[in-house]
Structures are given as C-alpha cells and as structure tokens.
C-alpha cells in the first residue's frame, strides 16, 4: 500500500534539500531526520491501523452519516457561549460518525504537550456531542480512544503522502501525531 522505499528515499536525501522542496515548510532539518529515523515505528503503526480498521469495519454497527471531516477550532464560529456556525466543509463525506467525533475530541480536548486527551474534558465533550446528535456514536470511552488513535495514525499517512506528492506538508504536525499515536497505541485493542 505505502511506498516505503520512496518515502525513505525522499527523506534520506540531504535533509536541508528535503526541507527546501516544500513551499513555506514548517519543518526543520532535525525534524526530517527524526521522521526518517522513525520510519520503522510508522510502518508498525500503519500495519496496526490497517488491522484495526479492517476488524472494526467487519464487525461494526457504528452509525454512518455525513461528517464534517475537519473539526478544529479554526472551523467553528462562536458567539458568547454558543456555536453560531461551522465552516470549511471541503472534507465532508459519508463515514462513521465516530471519525468526526474522534477528530473533534482530539482538537478540542487534548493537551499537545502530553499528546493525549484530558479525560474529564473528553468525557464531557463525548456526552455533549452525542446529546446534540440525539444518538450514540461510540459505545464507550475506550472505543472513542481507539478512534482517536486511528485518526492520529491516518494523519501521519496523509502527511507522508503529501510529502511524496511534493505538496505542502508539516513535519512538526507529523511528529506530534507520531508521538500521540505511539503513546495511545495501548487503546487500539
């Protein structure tokens, strides 16, 4: 599935040259070197994520519907204490509602320095999300954590795909997702 040799070849070039390949790169040479050194961990995460997603999709009765696909503070308009609108629907698609919940929970409930959601914030957010939808999206906090973990993995693969395609990519973001996915891997089962 993934072209590991191409990824390794791209990153193994002179790291300064790799950083210059991308318009307005947010990465540094040391970040590119760290990503290259982490390829075995990333391959391991890819295999784990593939197995988990296949197993979940085979046995899942999770609700499917239209999802936003990019819930983040930058896409939520608010006034006073309420949400007044959601913008940037470019990633909208029909998918498990749990994908959107997992992405949103990460964006709104995690502490970046510890690469993990804050438990009380996560539970409050999950309960509010499901109450506003009027339906159960995941069966447990553990299942939500599994989805959060898988979304972190997928974000790593998107970043690597962008790098391979010569598109703008964000090594700093890839590294945050890598640290998070490795820390959260215990939740995949």
C-alpha atoms as one frame of an Amber mdcrd trajectory, in Angstrom:
protein
   0.000   0.000   0.000   2.542   2.609   1.093   5.637   3.199  -0.966   8.068
   2.894   1.928  11.114   2.874  -0.347  10.037   6.175  -1.951   9.362   7.714
   1.454  12.725   6.556   2.779  14.497   7.760  -0.367  12.813  11.164  -0.175
  13.644  11.660   3.495  17.152  10.187   3.240  18.250  12.822   0.739  20.059
  15.785   2.176  17.556  16.895   4.880  18.189  20.564   4.055  17.210  19.834
   0.451  14.090  17.968   1.599  13.019  20.973   3.667  13.568  23.287   0.668
  11.387  21.086  -1.583   8.214  22.390   0.001   6.656  25.818  -0.227   6.759
  27.513   3.177   7.900  24.396   5.042   7.175  24.372   8.733   9.731  21.660
   9.365  13.350  21.795  10.222  16.221  19.609   9.163  16.272  17.875  12.550
  12.544  17.059  12.249  13.057  15.471   8.838  15.950  13.411  10.239  13.773
  12.313  13.170  10.961  11.258  10.818  13.439   9.235   8.761  14.732   7.569
  11.951  11.115   6.787  12.916  10.081   5.017   9.710  10.027   1.579  11.347
   7.658   2.884  14.033   5.500   4.476  11.337   5.407   1.181   9.381   4.357
  -0.600  12.565   1.575   1.953  13.152   0.419   1.542   9.540   0.047  -2.201
   9.987  -1.697  -1.839  13.354  -4.074   0.803  11.987  -4.888  -1.281   8.900
  -5.679  -4.328  11.039  -7.762  -2.302  13.494  -9.770  -0.523  10.780 -10.416
  -3.784   8.909 -11.512  -5.505  12.114 -13.713  -2.601  13.132 -15.346  -2.275
   9.717 -16.097  -6.021   9.565 -17.765  -6.110  12.967 -19.107  -2.597  13.253
 -22.633  -1.471  13.815 -21.494   2.107  14.341 -23.729   4.807  12.828 -22.769
   6.277   9.474 -23.711   9.726   8.237 -22.408  12.946   6.742 -19.335  14.121
   8.627 -17.521  17.455   8.527 -14.089  15.828   8.315 -12.068  18.738   9.682
 -13.479  19.814  13.028 -10.985  22.173  14.571 -11.226  25.487  16.430 -10.395
  27.372  13.200 -13.593  25.991  11.611 -16.025  26.740  14.433 -17.665  30.148
  14.699 -18.871  31.077  18.171 -20.542  33.978  19.879 -20.619  34.360  23.635
 -21.155  30.788  24.861 -22.634  29.052  21.835 -21.599  27.825  18.431 -23.036
  30.001  15.681 -21.671  28.147  12.675 -19.307  25.569  11.237 -17.231  26.471
   8.156 -14.852  24.698   5.742 -16.866  21.728   4.561 -14.302  20.678   1.913
 -13.659  17.343   3.672 -17.358  16.494   4.123 -18.162  12.865   3.315 -20.324
   9.943   4.405 -18.436   7.952   7.017 -18.645   6.612  10.555 -19.773   9.439
  12.820 -17.085   8.202  15.222 -14.377   9.537  12.835 -15.708  13.076  13.224
 -16.159  12.665  16.967 -12.576  11.369  17.303 -11.097  14.232  15.260 -13.142
  16.836  17.119 -12.379  15.306  20.530  -8.660  15.436  19.742  -8.829  19.047
  18.579 -10.888  20.300  21.495  -9.875  18.036  24.396  -6.189  17.231  24.065
  -3.140  18.703  25.666  -0.480  18.918  22.968   2.441  18.788  25.396   1.299
  15.392  26.742  -0.024  14.197  23.336  -3.224  12.887  24.864  -6.798  13.962
  25.576  -7.636  15.218  29.057 -10.008  12.535  30.447 -12.679  14.779  32.011
 -12.762  17.119  29.004 -13.002  14.101  26.697 -15.932  12.553  28.559 -17.797
  15.872  28.759 -17.216  16.521  25.054 -18.311  12.994  24.076 -21.508  13.221
  26.136 -22.347  16.672  24.728 -21.616  15.559  21.163 -23.897  12.530  21.405
 -26.619  14.503  23.200 -26.606  17.140  20.446 -26.883  14.421  17.780 -29.541
  12.566  19.735 -27.788   9.246  19.206 -24.965   7.047  20.418 -21.853   7.363
  18.223 -19.466   5.090  20.145 -20.197   2.525  22.826 -17.527   3.525  25.329
 -14.730   5.938  26.097 -12.340   3.105  25.249 -13.850   2.800  21.772 -13.574
   6.579  21.341  -9.892   6.383  22.314  -9.409   3.677  19.665 -10.843   6.013
  17.054  -8.705   8.905  18.301  -5.644   6.663  17.978  -6.576   5.612  14.440
  -7.170   9.218  13.353  -3.695  10.160  14.664  -2.233   7.325  12.556  -4.133
   8.397   9.451  -2.884  11.978   9.872   0.702  10.620   9.760  -0.012   8.804
   6.497  -1.657  11.868   4.936   1.417  13.954   5.791   3.728  11.358   4.234
   1.513  11.203   1.152   1.693  14.995   0.828   5.483  14.814   1.080   5.639
  12.144  -1.650   3.391  14.167  -3.926   5.501  17.279  -3.465   2.585  19.027
  -1.756   2.935  21.263   1.262   3.415  19.161   4.374   4.052  19.860   8.014
   6.777  17.750   9.641   6.015  19.309  13.052   2.410  18.110  12.794   3.536
  14.657  11.646   5.821  14.381  14.676   3.044  15.429  17.081   0.775  12.779
  15.566   3.570  10.194  15.721   4.214  10.850  19.427   0.483  10.757  20.097
  -0.134   7.556  18.137   2.743   5.760  19.846   1.506   6.910  23.244  -2.124
   5.992  22.514  -1.418   2.608  20.870  -2.452   0.815  24.060  -6.055   1.840
  23.257  -6.166   0.099  19.871  -7.417  -3.165  21.385
